[in-house]
Structures are given as C-alpha cells and as structure tokens.
Amino acid sequence: MKMSEGQIGRRLLGLAVAGVALAAGGAAFAGQPAPWEWTLQAAASPVMEKITSFHTLLVWIITIITLFVLVLLIMVVVKFNAKANPIPSKTTHNTLIEVAWTLIPVLILVAIAVPSFRLLFQQLDIPKADLTIKATGKQWYWSYAYPDNGKFEFDSLLVQDKKPRLLGVDNEMVVPVDKVIRIQTTGADVIHAFAVPAFGIKIDSIPGRLNETWFKATRTGMFYGQCSELCGKDHAFMPIAVRVVSDQEFAAWIETAKKKFATNPANSFAAAAGAVAQ
C-alpha cells in the first residue's frame, strides 16, 4: 500500500519522537539496568571509563579481524573453486605470508595486553582512601560498617515493592561524590561477590578473608549492583544500592546514621530475627 507524503512525514516524525524517548529513557536509567540494554552501563567512575574505552578498543579489533577473515573466505570461495580454477596451485610455502601470520597476531596481542595490564594495575592499586566501608555478604543481604566515622553498622535488605524491581533496598550505602572510597568485603557464611557495574567494581566476598577494591563516583545519584556469586536460594534477591551525595549531605547522613544504627541493635536483621524466634 502506497503512503502519501503526509503519512510518510508523520511516520518519520513518530520514529524521531520514539528515538528521543528511548534516549531520554536511557538517561533516566543511569546507574541501573535499562530495558533492551545492549551496551555497558554509563560510567560513573574513572575506572569504569577506562573499562568502557578498553571494551570499545576490543570491539574494533574483533570487528576488523572478523571482516578480514570474511573477505579471505569469500576470496577462497570465488577465486579458488574448481570451476574458476580447474588447475590448483602447487605452492606449498610462502615466507612472507608465514612471517605475517605469525607476527601480526603477536602485535595484536601486545596492543591488547598493554592497556589491559594498565587497567588491571589501576583497579588493584588502591589510592589513599577518603572513606573506608566494610561490606559483609550474608544469606541473603548486605551489612555495611563505616569504621572511619564511628562504630555503627546496618543491614541492607531487598524491599519487594520498592523501585527499581529487585534492586530497591531499605538502607542504602551512602558515599560522598568525588572521593576515593575503599571497599573492604568479606562473607559471613558462604562466598558472595560485591559488584556495582557503573563503578567498574566486582570482587569476591569470602568468609575468613578480607578483600579490597575501590571506586570514585564522579556524579551524584543512585547506583545499583547485585551479588554476583551464586550463594544460595535467594541469590537473586541480594541487591546493592549506593547513594552518592554531596559532602554536606554525607556529613548530615553520618550524624543521623550514628544515632539510628549505633544505639539501636533492633535495626540489625539478625537481632530482629532472633527476637522473633524467641
């Protein structure tokens, strides 16, 4: 069926509006998974920015190699079939080709290894921290302690009816923006894994061992992650929620948290569970 110019114009306008809506929706989902997402989450730390750049480099390298191999296969099919080339070549050696197919892959691996090692060093070399947080993985929730700011600890549990689905929690980890945050993590029962994609961090939380990682959030907002190690039947219901705020907001939250969590053991999920059992 043919469309008039007016119908074509309206169709194009609708597509443009849909594109703008998708772009706006992607911005609205910053810090968490987005519907139909096919890229990495938007970077919110220097390490994640480097991870994204390295990922882009690898995509280009893989694309070029794939296209090159495809061209070679097409040439073989077209040029060296029995009809086009009834008398096959008797060539058995070609020094230039043999050197090239040895040297070029080596150069490609070196081009990948150099930024890879640089990124790995940046991830593992923890700079001087402005704030240390201890994250303890438990079945199936997280507990956070702020040893630099007083002896208080609180549990962070999934809230089923809170948005975003399966990511909303009752008590979020709160950190200041543009500060180096050192995460010390361990497991209280089984192996968990502390992961927040927007910050480019993922590290195992192992019972009896204290692992460390770090991030520096470059913008305020909510950022979500999840336990990334299969840890039991409620593994899928163990989210991580990080709220990044200004220095003033963080200082005010610390004072509130000291009063809310340090002097009220009933805030502990374990203590509450024990009270119910009694």
Sequence and secondary structure as in RCSB ss.txt:
>XXXX:A:sequence
MKMSEGQIGRRLLGLAVAGVALAAGGAAFAGQPAPWEWTLQAAASPVMEKITSFHTLLVWIITIITLFVLVLLIM
VVVKFNAKANPIPSKTTHNTLIEVAWTLIPVLILVAIAVPSFRLLFQQLDIPKADLTIKATGKQWYWSYAYPDNG
KFEFDSLLVQDKKPRLLGVDNEMVVPVDKVIRIQTTGADVIHAFAVPAFGIKIDSIPGRLNETWFKATRTGMFYG
QCSELCGKDHAFMPIAVRVVSDQEFAAWIETAKKKFATNPANSFAAAAGAVAQ
>XXXX:A:secstr
    HHHHHHHHHHHHHHHHHHHHHHHHTTTS  TT  S     SHHHHHHHHHHHHHHHHHHHHHHHHHHHHHH
HHHHSSTTT SS       HHHHHHHHHHHHHHHHHHHHHHHHHHHHHHS    SEEEEEEEETTEEEEE GGG 
S EEEE B TTSSSTTT BSS EEEETTS EEEEEEESSS EEEEEGGGTEEEEE TT  EEEEE   S EEEEE
E  S  STTGGG EEEEEEE HHHHHHHHHHHHHHHSS GGGSHHHHHHHHH 
